[in-house]
Amino acid sequence: LETRDVAPSIEPGYLRKLMPTQAPEKSENFDEVLKDVEQLIMPGVTHWQSPNFFAYFPGNTSYPAILADMLTGAMGGVGFSWLANPAMTELEAITMDWLGKAIGLPEQFFFWDSNGRETGGGGVIQGTASEATCVMLLSAREKALRRLKAEQPDIEEDHVFLGKMVAYASEQVHFSFQKACIIASIKSRSVPTDDVGSMRGEALKKAIEEDKAKGLVPIFVLGTLGTTPTCAFDNLEEVGAICEESKAWLHVDAAYAGAAFVCPEYRHYMKGVELADSFNFNPHKNLMVTFDCSALWVKHQRDLVETFCVDSVLVDNPYSGSGLVKDYRHWQIPLGRRFRSLKLWFVLRCYGTQGLQRLIRERIQHAVLLKEFVLADERFEIAAPQHLGLVCFRLKGENEQTQKLFDKVQATKKVFLSTSSVRGVFMIRFATGSLFTKDSDIRTAWELIQKLTAEVLPASS
């Protein structure tokens, strides 16, 4: 990977010009298929596993996860119920408890407590954090609707209540929040953050009180641990207390940062998580599990089941409804599901929590190293507090200079970065995370940035 450009040098529509207009009528030799993978597909691939990939957030994989995916493909099967694939269902429940314990979640999010008793909570693997947010918002909507109809039984039309519901998130929330609100037909409101990008209780309370005065009903708050723009952390203790007062569902999106909680020294970031109704993070980002694998836990599994339970004689079996099994089709939007827990199980066993802790700490040290390089160059400034594996930096001065630098770096295809803009400040995001990245790769990337900076600011070279 280190010998390949991290980003492709192609133009949109390149592949259509190289491919036939229809599928072959007769079978082709598989050697020819593999030859075309190298000649046609690989030139258009962005190499997320490259040691020089520092864009977005990581999307890692590992040999154990790859092998598990191969086995899953060979087994086939669609796990919409326990009977459809008992091992798929039971392994998912077990590994979700394992993973929750590994990151220090409170016991009420697990299927079983330390004495082996069922808690009423539990975990499920969704496809992405975006999907998890949507599922939780829909569950919060239905729970609030049931409550409001019980409080005002004289109002029969659901749309009267739905039109008043509001969901809240910080101004740094991932754009999937707005998409979830569109799907759920719920109003959304952005809450201003403090100087370090954190949503605080006072700002949330102000927004909620303003909406209540208008006759609106707060039903859902998305608290983010590790925002996409700057890896900022909302104050869950303060936000959670406001949610309890307002009877609003608190969902915690720790899509990126959650993996770091396998290291006890970073769990202070999720202080107050016991106040949440649901919690989600992506093992496929920084925990060596191949995409897709998004871990979602709820305190009360009945909230999910009451929202998504739609039965059919087609999938009826003697065990559904018995209380002895979990049918995960009631925990998600789709009916079918893949055997995602197998790759999570492989990774947890092959690396162990200590191995995963070592990898997380190495990646964070890579970010610390880059931060030191930035601080040592007086032309640059750190644009946001450095948390975990993300460093946000910029050239001092106007945004246009940083934009020019970013464009020059991307044009080399040797290093792949991304950008962010917070309150009008444009910055470059440098996210560490590849399994193959070494200190020397961080140094080489920074030297390239410095070289191109001299072209942007020739007077300072």
KEFIDREN-862257 format. One record per residue (C-alpha): x, y, z. Coordinates in steps of 0.5 Angstrom, whole numbers, always signed. Each point is the difference from the previous one (the first is absolute). Layout:
! residues N
+-------+-------+-------+
!     x !     y !     z !
+-------+-------+-------+
!     X !     Y !     Z !
...
+-------+-------+-------+
! end
This chain:
! residues 461
+-------+-------+-------+
!     x !     y !     z !
+-------+-------+-------+
!    +0 !    +0 !    +0 !
!    +6 !    +5 !    +2 !
!    +2 !    -1 !    -8 !
!    -7 !    +2 !    -2 !
!    -3 !    +7 !    -1 !
!    -5 !    +1 !    +6 !
!    -5 !    +3 !    -5 !
!    -2 !    -1 !    -7 !
!    +2 !    +4 !    -6 !
!    -6 !    -1 !    -4 !
!    -6 !    +4 !    -2 !
!    -7 !    -1 !    +1 !
!    -3 !    -5 !    -5 !
!    +7 !    -4 !    -1 !
!    -3 !    -7 !    +1 !
!    -6 !    +1 !    -5 !
!    +5 !    +1 !    -6 !
!    +4 !    -6 !    +2 !
!    -6 !    -5 !    +1 !
!    -4 !    -4 !    -5 !
!    -7 !    +3 !    +0 !
!    -3 !    -7 !    +2 !
!    +1 !    -6 !    +4 !
!    +4 !    -6 !    -4 !
!    -5 !    -5 !    -2 !
!    +5 !    -6 !    +1 !
!    +4 !    -1 !    +6 !
!    +7 !    +3 !    +0 !
!    +7 !    -3 !    +3 !
!    +1 !    +3 !    +7 !
!    +7 !    +2 !    -1 !
!    -3 !    +5 !    -5 !
!    -4 !    +3 !    +5 !
!    +5 !    +0 !    +5 !
!    +5 !    +4 !    -5 !
!    -6 !    +5 !    -1 !
!    +0 !    +1 !    +7 !
!    +7 !    +3 !    +0 !
!    -1 !    +3 !    -7 !
!    -7 !    +3 !    +1 !
!    -2 !    +0 !    +7 !
!    +7 !    +2 !    +4 !
!    +1 !    +6 !    -4 !
!    -6 !    +3 !    +3 !
!    +1 !    -2 !    +7 !
!    +1 !    +5 !    +6 !
!    +4 !    -4 !    +5 !
!    -3 !    +0 !    +6 !
!    +5 !    -5 !    +3 !
!    +6 !    +4 !    -2 !
!    +5 !    +3 !    +5 !
!    -1 !    +7 !    -3 !
!    -7 !    +0 !    +0 !
!    -2 !    +5 !    +5 !
!    -7 !    +3 !    -2 !
!    -7 !    -1 !    +3 !
!    +1 !    -5 !    +6 !
!    +3 !    -7 !    -1 !
!    -3 !    -5 !    -3 !
!    +4 !    -6 !    +2 !
!    +0 !    -7 !    -1 !
!    +4 !    -6 !    +2 !
!    +2 !    -7 !    -2 !
!    -5 !    -3 !    +5 !
!    -6 !    +4 !    -2 !
!    +2 !    -2 !    -8 !
!    +0 !    -7 !    +2 !
!    -7 !    +0 !    +4 !
!    -3 !    +4 !    -6 !
!    +2 !    -5 !    -5 !
!    -3 !    -6 !    +5 !
!    -6 !    +4 !    +0 !
!    -1 !    +1 !    -7 !
!    +2 !    -8 !    -1 !
!    -6 !    -1 !    +5 !
!    -5 !    +4 !    -3 !
!    -6 !    +1 !    +4 !
!    -5 !    +6 !    +2 !
!    -1 !    +0 !    +8 !
!    -6 !    +4 !    +0 !
!    -2 !    -5 !    +6 !
!    +3 !    -5 !    +5 !
!    -3 !    -6 !    -4 !
!    +3 !    +3 !    -6 !
!    +7 !    +0 !    +3 !
!    +1 !    -2 !    +7 !
!    +7 !    +1 !    +0 !
!    +0 !    +7 !    -3 !
!    -5 !    +3 !    +5 !
!    +3 !    -3 !    +6 !
!    +7 !    +2 !    -1 !
!    -2 !    +7 !    -2 !
!    -3 !    +0 !    +7 !
!    +6 !    -3 !    +4 !
!    +5 !    +5 !    -4 !
!    -4 !    +6 !    +1 !
!    +1 !    -1 !    +7 !
!    +7 !    -2 !    +0 !
!    +1 !    +7 !    -4 !
!    -4 !    +4 !    +4 !
!    +4 !    -3 !    +6 !
!    +7 !    +2 !    -4 !
!    -2 !    +7 !    +0 !
!    -3 !    +1 !    +7 !
!    -7 !    +1 !    -2 !
!    -5 !    -1 !    +6 !
!    -3 !    -6 !    +2 !
!    -7 !    +2 !    -2 !
!    +2 !    +0 !    -7 !
!    +2 !    -7 !    +0 !
!    -5 !    -6 !    -1 !
!    +2 !    -4 !    +6 !
!    +3 !    +3 !    +7 !
!    +6 !    -2 !    +4 !
!    -5 !    -6 !    +3 !
!    -2 !    -2 !    -7 !
!    -7 !    +3 !    +1 !
!    -3 !    +4 !    -6 !
!    +0 !    +7 !    +0 !
!    -5 !    +2 !    -5 !
!    +5 !    +4 !    -4 !
!    +5 !    -3 !    -5 !
!    +4 !    +1 !    -6 !
!    -1 !    -1 !    -8 !
!    +4 !    +1 !    -6 !
!    -2 !    +5 !    -5 !
!    +3 !    +2 !    -7 !
!    +2 !    +7 !    +2 !
!    +0 !    +5 !    +6 !
!    -5 !    +4 !    -5 !
!    -4 !    -6 !    +0 !
!    +0 !    +0 !    +7 !
!    -2 !    +7 !    +1 !
!    -6 !    -1 !    -4 !
!    -2 !    -6 !    +3 !
!    +0 !    +3 !    +7 !
!    -3 !    +7 !    -2 !
!    -6 !    -5 !    -3 !
!    +0 !    -3 !    +7 !
!    +0 !    +6 !    +4 !
!    -6 !    +3 !    -5 !
!    -4 !    -6 !    +1 !
!    +1 !    +0 !    +8 !
!    -2 !    +7 !    +0 !
!    -6 !    -1 !    -4 !
!    -2 !    -5 !    +5 !
!    +1 !    +4 !    +6 !
!    -4 !    +6 !    -3 !
!    -6 !    -4 !    -3 !
!    +0 !    -3 !    +7 !
!    +0 !    +7 !    +3 !
!    -5 !    +3 !    -5 !
!    -5 !    -5 !    -2 !
!    -5 !    +4 !    -3 !
!    +5 !    +2 !    -6 !
!    +0 !    -6 !    -4 !
!    +4 !    +2 !    -6 !
!    +7 !    -1 !    +0 !
!    +3 !    +5 !    -4 !
!    -3 !    +5 !    +5 !
!    +6 !    -2 !    +5 !
!    +5 !    -2 !    -6 !
!    +0 !    +7 !    -2 !
!    +2 !    +3 !    +6 !
!    +6 !    -5 !    +2 !
!    +7 !    +3 !    +0 !
!    +7 !    -3 !    +0 !
!    +6 !    +3 !    +2 !
!    +8 !    +0 !    -1 !
!    +6 !    +4 !    +0 !
!    +2 !    +5 !    -6 !
!    +6 !    -5 !    -1 !
!    -5 !    -6 !    -1 !
!    +1 !    -5 !    -6 !
!    -5 !    +1 !    -6 !
!    -3 !    -6 !    +1 !
!    -4 !    +3 !    +6 !
!    -4 !    +4 !    -5 !
!    -1 !    -6 !    -5 !
!    -3 !    -4 !    +6 !
!    -4 !    +6 !    +2 !
!    -3 !    +0 !    -8 !
!    -1 !    -7 !    +1 !
!    -4 !    +0 !    +6 !
!    -4 !    +7 !    -2 !
!    +3 !    +3 !    +7 !
!    +2 !    +7 !    +0 !
!    +8 !    +1 !    +2 !
!    +3 !    +6 !    +4 !
!    +8 !    +1 !    +0 !
!    +2 !    +2 !    +7 !
!    +6 !    +5 !    +0 !
!    +7 !    -3 !    +4 !
!    +5 !    +3 !    +4 !
!    +7 !    +2 !    -2 !
!    +2 !    -7 !    +0 !
!    -5 !    -3 !    -4 !
!    -4 !    -3 !    +5 !
!    -8 !    +0 !    +1 !
!    -1 !    +2 !    +7 !
!    -7 !    +0 !    +4 !
!    -1 !    +7 !    +1 !
!    +0 !    +1 !    -8 !
!    -5 !    -6 !    +0 !
!    -4 !    +2 !    +5 !
!    -1 !    +7 !    -3 !
!    -2 !    -3 !    -7 !
!    -5 !    -5 !    +3 !
!    -3 !    +6 !    +4 !
!    -1 !    +4 !    -6 !
!    -3 !    -6 !    -4 !
!    -5 !    -2 !    +6 !
!    -2 !    +8 !    +0 !
!    -2 !    -1 !    -7 !
!    -4 !    -6 !    +2 !
!    +5 !    -5 !    -3 !
!    +2 !    -7 !    +3 !
!    +7 !    -2 !    +1 !
!    +1 !    -7 !    -1 !
!    +7 !    -2 !    -2 !
!    +7 !    +3 !    +1 !
!    +6 !    -3 !    -3 !
!    +6 !    +1 !    +4 !
!    +7 !    -1 !    -4 !
!    +6 !    -3 !    +3 !
!    +6 !    +2 !    -5 !
!    -4 !    +5 !    -5 !
!    +2 !    -1 !    -8 !
!    +3 !    +7 !    -1 !
!    +5 !    +0 !    +6 !
!    -1 !    -6 !    +5 !
!    -4 !    +4 !    +5 !
!    -4 !    -3 !    +6 !
!    -7 !    +2 !    +2 !
!    +0 !    +1 !    +8 !
!    -5 !    -7 !    +1 !
!    -1 !    +2 !    +8 !
!    -3 !    +7 !    -2 !
!    -4 !    -2 !    -6 !
!    -2 !    -7 !    +3 !
!    -3 !    +4 !    +6 !
!    -4 !    +5 !    -5 !
!    -2 !    -6 !    -4 !
!    -3 !    -4 !    +7 !
!    -4 !    +7 !    +2 !
!    -3 !    +1 !    -7 !
!    -1 !    -8 !    -1 !
!    +4 !    +0 !    -7 !
!    +4 !    -6 !    -2 !
!    +7 !    +1 !    +0 !
!    +4 !    -4 !    -5 !
!    +8 !    +0 !    +0 !
!    +3 !    +0 !    -6 !
!    +8 !    -2 !    +1 !
!    +1 !    -2 !    -7 !
!    +7 !    +1 !    +0 !
!    +2 !    +1 !    +7 !
!    -3 !    -6 !    +3 !
!    +5 !    -4 !    -2 !
!    +5 !    +3 !    +4 !
!    -4 !    -1 !    +6 !
!    +3 !    -7 !    +0 !
!    +6 !    +4 !    +4 !
!    -2 !    +2 !    +7 !
!    +4 !    +6 !    -1 !
!    -5 !    +3 !    -5 !
!    -7 !    -2 !    +3 !
!    +0 !    +7 !    +4 !
!    -3 !    +2 !    -7 !
!    -6 !    -4 !    +1 !
!    -2 !    +3 !    +7 !
!    -7 !    +0 !    +1 !
!    -2 !    -6 !    -5 !
!    -4 !    -3 !    +5 !
!    -5 !    +5 !    -1 !
!    -1 !    -2 !    -7 !
!    -5 !    -4 !    -3 !
!    +4 !    -3 !    -6 !
!    +7 !    +0 !    -2 !
!    +4 !    -1 !    -6 !
!    +7 !    -1 !    -3 !
!    +3 !    -3 !    -6 !
!    +5 !    -5 !    +0 !
!    +1 !    +0 !    -7 !
!    +3 !    +7 !    +1 !
!    +6 !    -1 !    +5 !
!    -1 !    -7 !    +3 !
!    +3 !    -5 !    -6 !
!    -7 !    -2 !    -2 !
!    -2 !    +0 !    -8 !
!    -5 !    +5 !    -2 !
!    -6 !    -1 !    +2 !
!    -1 !    -1 !    +7 !
!    -3 !    +6 !    +5 !
!    -1 !    -2 !    +7 !
!    -7 !    +2 !    +3 !
!    -2 !    -1 !    +7 !
!    -7 !    +2 !    +3 !
!    -2 !    +0 !    +8 !
!    -7 !    -2 !    -2 !
!    +0 !    -5 !    -6 !
!    -8 !    +0 !    +0 !
!    +1 !    +7 !    -2 !
!    +3 !    -3 !    -7 !
!    -5 !    -6 !    +0 !
!    -6 !    +4 !    +1 !
!    +2 !    +5 !    -6 !
!    +2 !    -5 !    -5 !
!    -4 !    -6 !    +1 !
!    -4 !    -2 !    -6 !
!    -1 !    -8 !    +0 !
!    -2 !    -4 !    -6 !
!    -2 !    -8 !    +0 !
!    +6 !    -1 !    -5 !
!    +5 !    +1 !    +6 !
!    -4 !    -2 !    +5 !
!    +3 !    -6 !    +5 !
!    -1 !    -3 !    +6 !
!    +6 !    +4 !    +4 !
!    -2 !    +7 !    -2 !
!    -4 !    +3 !    +5 !
!    +2 !    -5 !    +5 !
!    +4 !    +4 !    +4 !
!    +6 !    -5 !    -1 !
!    +3 !    +4 !    -6 !
!    +1 !    +6 !    -4 !
!    -2 !    +2 !    -7 !
!    +4 !    +5 !    -2 !
!    -4 !    +2 !    -6 !
!    -4 !    +4 !    +6 !
!    +6 !    +4 !    +1 !
!    +1 !    +3 !    -6 !
!    -3 !    +3 !    -7 !
!    +2 !    -6 !    -5 !
!    -3 !    -7 !    +1 !
!    +6 !    -4 !    -2 !
!    +7 !    +1 !    +3 !
!    +7 !    -3 !    -1 !
!    +4 !    -4 !    +5 !
!    +4 !    +7 !    +2 !
!    +2 !    -3 !    +7 !
!    +4 !    -5 !    -3 !
!    +6 !    +5 !    -2 !
!    -1 !    +4 !    +7 !
!    +1 !    -7 !    +4 !
!    +6 !    -2 !    -4 !
!    +3 !    +7 !    +1 !
!    -1 !    +0 !    +7 !
!    +3 !    -7 !    +1 !
!    +6 !    +1 !    -5 !
!    +2 !    +7 !    +3 !
!    -3 !    +0 !    +7 !
!    -1 !    +6 !    +4 !
!    +7 !    +1 !    +1 !
!    +2 !    +0 !    -7 !
!    -6 !    +5 !    -2 !
!    +3 !    +4 !    +6 !
!    +7 !    +0 !    -3 !
!    -3 !    +2 !    -7 !
!    -4 !    +6 !    +2 !
!    +6 !    +3 !    +4 !
!    +4 !    -1 !    -6 !
!    -4 !    +4 !    -4 !
!    -2 !    +5 !    +5 !
!    +8 !    +1 !    +1 !
!    +0 !    +1 !    -8 !
!    -4 !    +6 !    +1 !
!    +4 !    +3 !    +6 !
!    +6 !    +0 !    -5 !
!    -4 !    +3 !    -5 !
!    -2 !    +6 !    +5 !
!    +7 !    +1 !    +2 !
!    +2 !    +1 !    -7 !
!    -5 !    +5 !    -1 !
!    +1 !    +4 !    +6 !
!    +8 !    +0 !    -2 !
!    -2 !    +4 !    -6 !
!    -2 !    +7 !    +1 !
!    -4 !    +0 !    -6 !
!    -5 !    -4 !    +2 !
!    -5 !    -1 !    +6 !
!    -4 !    -5 !    +3 !
!    -7 !    +1 !    -2 !
!    -4 !    -4 !    +6 !
!    +2 !    -4 !    +6 !
!    +4 !    -6 !    -2 !
!    -4 !    -6 !    +2 !
!    +2 !    -7 !    -1 !
!    +2 !    -2 !    -7 !
!    -2 !    +7 !    -3 !
!    +4 !    +6 !    -1 !
!    -3 !    +6 !    -3 !
!    +4 !    +6 !    -3 !
!    +1 !    +6 !    -5 !
!    +4 !    +5 !    -2 !
!    +0 !    +6 !    +4 !
!    -4 !    +6 !    -4 !
!    -5 !    -1 !    -5 !
!    -4 !    -6 !    -2 !
!    +2 !    +0 !    -7 !
!    +7 !    -1 !    +2 !
!    -2 !    -7 !    +3 !
!    -4 !    -2 !    -5 !
!    +5 !    +1 !    -5 !
!    +5 !    -4 !    +4 !
!    -5 !    -6 !    +1 !
!    -1 !    +0 !    -8 !
!    +7 !    +0 !    -1 !
!    +1 !    -6 !    +5 !
!    -6 !    -4 !    -3 !
!    +2 !    +1 !    -7 !
!    +7 !    -4 !    +1 !
!    -4 !    -6 !    +2 !
!    +5 !    -2 !    +5 !
!    -4 !    +2 !    +6 !
!    -7 !    +0 !    +1 !
!    -3 !    +5 !    +4 !
!    -7 !    +4 !    +2 !
!    -3 !    +6 !    +2 !
!    -4 !    +4 !    +5 !
!    -3 !    +6 !    +1 !
!    -3 !    +3 !    +7 !
!    -3 !    +6 !    +1 !
!    +3 !    +3 !    -7 !
!    +7 !    -3 !    +2 !
!    +3 !    -4 !    -5 !
!    +5 !    -6 !    +2 !
!    +3 !    -6 !    -2 !
!    -2 !    -7 !    +3 !
!    +6 !    -5 !    +1 !
!    -3 !    -6 !    +3 !
!    +5 !    -6 !    +2 !
!    -2 !    -7 !    +0 !
!    +2 !    -5 !    -5 !
!    +3 !    -6 !    +2 !
!    +6 !    +1 !    -4 !
!    +2 !    +7 !    +2 !
!    +7 !    +1 !    +3 !
!    +3 !    +6 !    +3 !
!    +4 !    +1 !    -6 !
!    -6 !    +1 !    -4 !
!    -3 !    +5 !    +4 !
!    +7 !    +4 !    -1 !
!    +0 !    -1 !    -7 !
!    -7 !    +2 !    -1 !
!    +2 !    +7 !    +4 !
!    +6 !    +1 !    -4 !
!    -5 !    +0 !    -6 !
!    -4 !    +5 !    +3 !
!    +5 !    +4 !    +2 !
!    +3 !    +0 !    -7 !
!    -6 !    +2 !    -3 !
!    -1 !    +5 !    +5 !
!    +6 !    +4 !    -3 !
!    -4 !    +0 !    -7 !
!    -6 !    +3 !    +4 !
!    +4 !    +5 !    +4 !
!    +6 !    +1 !    -4 !
!    +2 !    +6 !    +4 !
!    +1 !    -4 !    +6 !
!    +4 !    -6 !    -3 !
+-------+-------+-------+
! end
